[in-house]
Amino acid sequence: MTPHNFDPKTHIFLWDLHEVILERNMRSWARICLTFDRKWELIKHLNKKSIIIFLTCILDRLKIIKKQMVSEELVQAAQTTGNDALVQLIIEVCSAYTPIQDTVQLIQELSALGYTHHLGSNIGKTVFDNCVTKFPAIFTIFKGHSIPFDPLKAKMIKKPHPDFFTTHIRKYNLNPAHVIFIDDKLINVQAAQSVGIHGIHFQNTAQLRDQLIKYNILNDE
């Protein structure tokens, strides 16, 4: 796709959420865990599966491994053992993100140019619903979204599986060549590109802005 082909009348942006629009706050994570007042209740109802998923989620968030776990997997594991305390902690920790204001401003600039925005994230549904309430000004920007749970198939469909993107394309009747996907994980960008979507590997907002200027989507001011 050549730069001059991008047009807000035909093209949309599909955004990853974590570390692109919202960034982790490790201090908040530590504070939430240390001050959580249902620790013993949580420990009492822990099982092996919950422990493995919990540790995998933490290591994934710390970028020590590249499993791309979904918080909903841990929520469901906790619910099967009646571990409501763990569910509460998951929601509090996984919602402890803060907006990346430069990215939010960039999205608003693109909106002013007429571009539509969708969200394509590996966020779990429970945490997604909580974030919608927590950050209404951000989530109202998105006119469509896909998260890793397909209620019709009752199974997780996560990035970087290509089906994550083809499902979104079918859901919103999109031309993949008219979708611009932005994600901080290169493997996800490559998966999107494999189904015909234009992908941009996000490193920081300044780098993304420069890329959009090169594509003549934004003006160099």
BELURDA-V749709 format. One record per residue. N is the residue number from 1. RES is the residue in one letter. SS is DSSP state (a for helix, b for strand, c for the rest). PHI is phi in whole degrees, -180 to 180 (* if undefined). Layout:
N|RES|SS|PHI  N|RES|SS|PHI
This chain:
1|M|c|*  2|T|c|-90  3|P|a|-54  4|H|a|-72  5|N|a|-84  6|F|c|-73  7|D|c|-145  8|P|c|-63  9|K|c|-78  10|T|c|-122  11|H|c|-106  12|I|b|-129  13|F|b|-101  14|L|b|-116  15|W|b|-108  16|D|c|-73  17|L|c|-103  18|H|b|-71  19|E|c|67  20|V|c|-119  21|I|c|-110  22|L|b|-117  23|E|b|-117  24|R|b|-69  25|N|c|-126  26|M|a|-63  27|R|a|-64  28|S|a|-65  29|W|a|-58  30|A|a|-63  31|R|a|-64  32|I|a|-61  33|C|a|-67  34|L|a|-71  35|T|a|-98  36|F|c|-62  37|D|c|-92  38|R|c|-119  39|K|a|-57  40|W|a|-69  41|E|a|-64  42|L|a|-62  43|I|a|-63  44|K|a|-59  45|H|c|-102  46|L|c|-70  47|N|c|-129  48|K|a|-60  49|K|a|-62  50|S|a|-63  51|I|a|-63  52|I|a|-63  53|I|a|-66  54|F|a|-61  55|L|a|-65  56|T|a|-64  57|C|a|-60  58|I|a|-64  59|L|a|-65  60|D|a|-67  61|R|a|-63  62|L|c|-83  63|K|c|64  64|I|c|-83  65|I|c|-125  66|K|c|-122  67|K|c|-80  68|Q|c|56  69|M|c|-72  70|V|c|-108  71|S|a|-57  72|E|a|-63  73|E|a|-64  74|L|a|-73  75|V|a|-59  76|Q|a|-66  77|A|a|-64  78|A|a|-68  79|Q|a|-68  80|T|a|-67  81|T|c|-106  82|G|c|68  83|N|c|-89  84|D|a|-64  85|A|a|-64  86|L|a|-67  87|V|a|-59  88|Q|a|-61  89|L|a|-65  90|I|a|-58  91|I|a|-63  92|E|a|-66  93|V|a|-70  94|C|a|-73  95|S|c|-99  96|A|c|-83  97|Y|b|-117  98|T|b|-123  99|P|b|-64  100|I|c|-87  101|Q|a|-61  102|D|a|-64  103|T|a|-70  104|V|a|-59  105|Q|a|-64  106|L|a|-63  107|I|a|-62  108|Q|a|-64  109|E|a|-63  110|L|a|-66  111|S|a|-62  112|A|a|-64  113|L|c|-83  114|G|c|107  115|Y|c|-77  116|T|b|-96  117|H|b|-122  118|H|b|-120  119|L|b|-117  120|G|b|-130  121|S|c|-132  122|N|c|-87  123|I|c|-71  124|G|c|-78  125|K|a|-63  126|T|a|-62  127|V|a|-71  128|F|a|-58  129|D|a|-61  130|N|a|-68  131|C|a|-69  132|V|a|-59  133|T|a|-71  134|K|a|-75  135|F|c|-125  136|P|a|-61  137|A|a|-65  138|I|a|-82  139|F|a|-73  140|T|c|-72  141|I|c|-67  142|F|b|-85  143|K|b|-93  144|G|b|-162  145|H|b|-154  146|S|b|-133  147|I|c|-129  148|P|c|-74  149|F|c|-147  150|D|b|-101  151|P|c|-62  152|L|c|-74  153|K|c|-105  154|A|c|55  155|K|b|-149  156|M|c|-76  157|I|c|-125  158|K|c|-108  159|K|c|-65  160|P|c|-96  161|H|c|-66  162|P|a|-56  163|D|a|-63  164|F|a|-58  165|F|a|-81  166|T|a|-66  167|T|a|-63  168|H|a|-65  169|I|a|-61  170|R|a|-68  171|K|a|-59  172|Y|c|-111  173|N|c|54  174|L|c|-103  175|N|c|-89  176|P|a|-56  177|A|a|-69  178|H|a|-105  179|V|b|-112  180|I|b|-111  181|F|b|-99  182|I|b|-127  183|D|b|-150  184|D|c|-84  185|K|c|-103  186|L|a|-60  187|I|a|-62  188|N|a|-72  189|V|a|-62  190|Q|a|-66  191|A|a|-66  192|A|a|-64  193|Q|a|-64  194|S|c|-67  195|V|c|-109  196|G|c|96  197|I|c|-84  198|H|b|-82  199|G|b|-112  200|I|b|-126  201|H|b|-81  202|F|c|-81  203|Q|c|-114  204|N|c|-165  205|T|a|-66  206|A|a|-62  207|Q|a|-64  208|L|a|-65  209|R|a|-60  210|D|a|-60  211|Q|a|-66  212|L|a|-69  213|I|a|-68  214|K|a|-63  215|Y|c|-85  216|N|c|63  217|I|c|-82  218|L|c|-115  219|N|c|-88  220|D|c|-85  221|E|c|-111
